[in-house]
Amino acid sequence: MKVAATGMLVVAAVVFIAARTWQDQYPWLGYVRAFAEAAMVGGLADWFAVTALFRHPLGIPIPHTAIIPRNKDRIGDTLASFLRQNFLTPRIVARRLEAFDMAAAAGRWLSAPSRSGTPRRGVAKLTQQVMEALDNESIGGLVRNMAANRIRAMEVSPMLGSAVDAAIEGNRHEPLIDAVIQWAARALDANEFMIREAVHQRTTWLLRVANVDETIADKIIDAIRNLIYEVAGDPHHPMRGKVTQGLRDFAFDLKHLPETRERVETIKNELLDHPEVAKYLGGLWLSLKTAILRAVNDPDAALAGRLGEAAKRLGETLEADPKLRAAVNLYARRAIVGIVAEYGDELVRIVSDTVRSWDARTITDRVENAVGRDLQYIRINGTLIGGLVGLTIHTASELL
């Protein structure tokens, strides 16, 4: 299209030169000359206008040229604002989602992902392109903040207490007690010399001479070891009961004692503020992105084995149960609208941050490639309209 537009400008220049050369012999060529002259003016003016959008014409830093690269940050901010106001408002998102049966679509895909054929490949390609275009740092920060904020807003003490109670009721805490017993046995073997040294330092010199300290140390170590063996071998040992009761008391404190709940919340917040935890939460996006790409590229492998069977049964249930679909759709809409309401600003900030991260050449090339044909038609139309205007003015001048 650039060649076509430039070619028309060159043709207008050649016609102008030819008409001017033979105008004295053929007076009617004055009309052709007027058309060609005005066409050159119109073509050059529109070439300047189109070029000024993306770069300095002829490399000359004329004021108010290279508009897009000079204002790329403002373009990104404006685009983000446009998306926020016209697409990512809770009211608009809720209205759009009402017409979309997400549960039915998920059910069809889960029950028979292979039957989607070409649409599935299209969705996979589109998803891959979108995933690769997203800025990992911005998305990772958004996911980290969302996860941290959700955990901070959640009081974990009652949940921990309920989990401990449930574990005790189902005797699922016994493996934990066994693991502690095994650890205690290994710790005793590894630190036996410390016990002997402590007994040696706390006995008088007379007892040391008689090697009574060794005897005392042996008795202490044997007593501890025998207690460990007894607790390990007897599932009804009183020590196990005391540990279980201690866990029950701890669960009660977690659920009902303000001091314990406050300490747990403090520990939770300190963990969330730790750099390693923040790094882990920030890495959730990369893990999720990898899993999504793996699933869309090879859904049959992603849904293999027991997971695939469970997913298939879930999909068939969603397809067959309208009440379940309605409940899933309602929950999904509320969740999405809630995310948009709470994190809409951060979502659109990804757009502005991505545009800001591009260099001027990148954004110039992308915009120019997207609308380039229409811009060259502006040059072509400018050449033709300019010529017609010039011809009209010349004709009116001759008539007057």
Secondary structure by P-SEA (a helix, b strand, c coil): caaaaaaaaaaaaaaaaaaaacccccccaaaaaaaaaaaaaaaaaaaaaaaaacccccccccccccccccaaaaaaaaaaaaaaaccccaaaaaaaacccaaaaaaaaaaacccccaaaaaaaaaaaaaaaaaccaaaaaaaaaaaaaaaaaaccaaaaaaaaaaaaaaaccaaaaaaaaaaaaaaaaaacaaaaaaaaaaaccaaaaaaaaaaaaaaaaaaaaaaaaaaaaaccccaaaaaaaaaaaaaaaaacccaaaaaaaaaaaaaaaacaaaaaaaaaaaaaaaaaaaaaaaccccccccaaaaaaaaaaaaaaccaaaaaaaaaaaaaaaaaaaaacaaaaaaaaaaaaaaccaaaaaaaaaaaaaaaaaaaaaaaaaaaaaaaaaaaaaaaac
